[in-house]
């Protein structure tokens, strides 16, 4: 079995995953940690506080636009 689960979502979906992992860990009798990966904007979010471990990813990158070089190559 695995020992850690990375959570890269936020909000209700993240909290459901955290609770599900805790339930699974209890049932299996094997510790499974939840790890929240978060941006600066989410540093105080509930899923970050509730996870067993939390790692900051820094500032969010801007969404690509149709004029950005990566989109114009196609």
C-alpha positions as CSV (number, residue, x, y, z in Angstrom):
1,X,0.0,0.0,0.0
2,X,1.0,3.7,-0.3
3,X,2.1,5.9,2.6
4,X,1.2,9.4,1.3
5,X,-1.4,11.0,-0.8
6,X,-0.8,14.3,-2.5
7,X,-3.7,16.7,-2.6
8,X,-3.5,19.3,-5.4
9,X,-7.1,20.3,-5.4
10,X,-8.8,22.6,-2.9
11,X,-12.2,23.2,-1.3
12,X,-14.8,20.4,-0.8
13,X,-13.0,17.9,-3.0
14,X,-9.8,18.2,-1.0
15,X,-11.6,17.8,2.3
16,X,-13.5,14.7,1.1
17,X,-10.1,13.2,0.0
18,X,-8.5,14.0,3.4
19,X,-11.4,12.4,5.3
20,X,-11.4,9.3,3.0
21,X,-7.7,8.8,3.4
22,X,-8.1,9.0,7.2
23,X,-10.9,6.5,7.1
24,X,-8.8,4.2,4.9
25,X,-5.8,4.5,7.2
26,X,-8.0,3.6,10.2
27,X,-9.5,0.6,8.5
28,X,-6.3,-0.7,7.1
29,X,-4.4,-0.1,10.3
30,X,-1.6,1.5,8.3
31,X,-0.7,5.1,8.5
32,X,-1.3,7.1,5.3
33,X,-0.4,10.8,5.3
34,X,-2.2,13.5,3.4
35,X,0.1,16.1,1.8
36,X,-1.4,19.5,0.7
37,X,0.4,21.2,-2.2
38,X,-0.7,24.8,-2.2
39,X,0.0,28.2,-3.7
40,X,0.4,31.4,-1.8
41,X,-3.3,32.3,-2.3
42,X,-4.3,29.1,-0.5
43,X,-1.9,29.1,2.4
44,X,-4.7,29.7,5.0
45,X,-7.2,27.3,3.3
46,X,-8.9,24.6,5.3
47,X,-7.4,21.7,3.3
48,X,-3.9,23.1,4.0
49,X,-4.5,23.2,7.8
50,X,-6.2,19.8,7.9
51,X,-3.6,17.9,5.9
52,X,-0.9,16.0,7.7
53,X,1.8,17.8,5.7
54,X,1.8,20.9,3.6
55,X,4.3,22.2,1.0
56,X,4.1,25.6,-0.6
57,X,4.4,25.8,-4.4
58,X,4.8,29.6,-4.4
59,X,2.9,32.1,-6.5
60,X,0.4,30.8,-9.1
61,X,1.4,31.2,-12.7
62,X,-0.8,33.3,-15.0
63,X,-3.1,31.3,-17.3
64,X,-1.7,31.0,-20.9
65,X,-3.4,33.3,-23.4
66,X,-3.9,32.9,-27.1
67,X,-1.1,35.3,-27.8
68,X,1.5,33.5,-25.7
69,X,4.3,31.7,-27.6
70,X,3.4,28.2,-26.4
71,X,-0.1,28.6,-28.0
72,X,1.1,30.2,-31.2
73,X,3.3,27.2,-32.2
74,X,0.3,25.0,-33.1
